């Protein structure tokens, strides 16, 4: 079984492709001055990019984990999420409130997709 790693550094790979599945690491926004909607959109754009590099797209999402620093922003995040996902193929999803590694982050998203 082959394993393809995408955007690898000393700590991790941003994406790993193996056995017909793409595993993305937890992704955060690069412009952290934006609110949760802006940060969410940045992350979803990055997910689209990594999925394309792996040879798949959001219609093949299997699961998503979302961490919000303030669960009170859940509805705002969902506006962006619903506009982005393939409505015919929504993934299994969990969203929780959590502290993140950097104080100005509002959201982190991790997904798994089929090829």
C-alpha positions in Angstrom: 0.0 0.0 0.0 1.4 3.4 -1.0 1.4 6.4 1.2 1.5 9.9 -0.2 2.3 12.8 2.2 1.5 16.4 1.2 3.0 19.6 2.7 5.2 17.8 5.3 7.3 19.4 8.0 9.1 18.2 11.1 5.9 17.8 13.1 3.3 16.5 10.6 1.9 16.3 7.1 -1.0 18.5 6.2 -2.5 15.7 4.2 -1.8 11.9 4.0 -3.3 9.7 1.2 -3.4 6.0 1.8 -5.7 3.1 1.0 -8.2 5.3 -1.0 -8.6 7.8 1.9 -7.3 11.3 2.4 -6.6 12.4 6.0 -6.2 16.2 6.6 -4.6 17.6 9.7 -6.3 20.1 11.8 -6.2 23.3 9.7 -6.4 26.9 10.9 -6.6 30.3 9.2 -3.5 32.2 8.2 -5.3 35.6 8.6 -6.3 35.4 12.2 -7.6 39.0 12.3 -10.8 37.8 10.7 -13.9 36.7 12.7 -15.0 33.0 12.8 -16.7 33.3 9.4 -13.6 34.7 7.7 -11.4 32.1 9.4 -13.8 29.3 8.5 -13.8 30.3 4.8 -10.0 30.5 4.7 -9.8 27.0 6.1 -12.5 25.6 3.7 -10.5 27.1 0.8 -7.4 25.4 2.1 -9.3 22.1 2.4 -10.4 22.4 -1.2 -6.8 22.9 -2.2 -5.4 19.9 -0.3 -8.3 17.7 -1.5 -7.5 18.7 -5.1 -3.8 17.9 -4.5 -4.8 14.5 -3.3 -7.1 13.9 -6.3 -10.5 14.3 -4.7 -13.0 17.0 -3.6 -15.5 17.9 -0.9 -18.2 15.7 -2.4 -16.2 12.8 -1.1 -15.9 14.0 2.5 -16.4 11.2 5.0 -16.0 13.1 8.3 -15.3 16.5 9.8 -14.2 17.6 13.2 -14.6 21.3 14.1 -13.2 23.0 17.1 -14.5 26.5 18.1 -13.0 28.7 20.8 -16.5 30.0 21.4 -19.5 27.7 20.8 -21.6 30.8 20.7 -20.2 31.3 17.1 -21.6 28.0 16.0 -24.4 29.6 13.9 -22.0 32.0 12.2 -19.6 29.1 11.4 -22.5 27.1 10.1 -23.5 29.8 7.6 -20.2 29.4 5.9 -20.1 25.6 6.3 -23.6 25.1 4.7 -22.7 27.4 1.8 -19.5 25.3 1.2 -20.4 21.7 1.6 -21.9 19.5 -1.2 -25.5 19.4 -0.1 -26.0 16.0 -1.6 -23.0 14.6 0.3 -22.6 16.1 3.8 -20.0 14.3 6.0 -20.4 13.0 9.5 -19.5 15.9 11.7 -18.7 16.9 15.3 -18.3 20.4 16.6 -17.0 21.2 20.0 -15.8 24.2 22.0 -12.1 24.0 22.8 -9.0 26.1 23.5 -6.8 26.3 20.5 -3.0 26.5 20.3 -2.9 30.2 19.5 -5.2 32.8 21.3 -6.4 34.6 18.1 -7.6 31.5 16.4 -11.4 31.1 16.4 -11.7 27.7 14.6 -9.8 24.6 13.6 -11.2 22.0 11.1 -10.0 18.5 10.3 -11.5 16.3 7.6 -11.2 12.9 6.1 -12.3 12.1 2.5 -12.4 9.2 0.1 -10.6 9.3 -3.2 
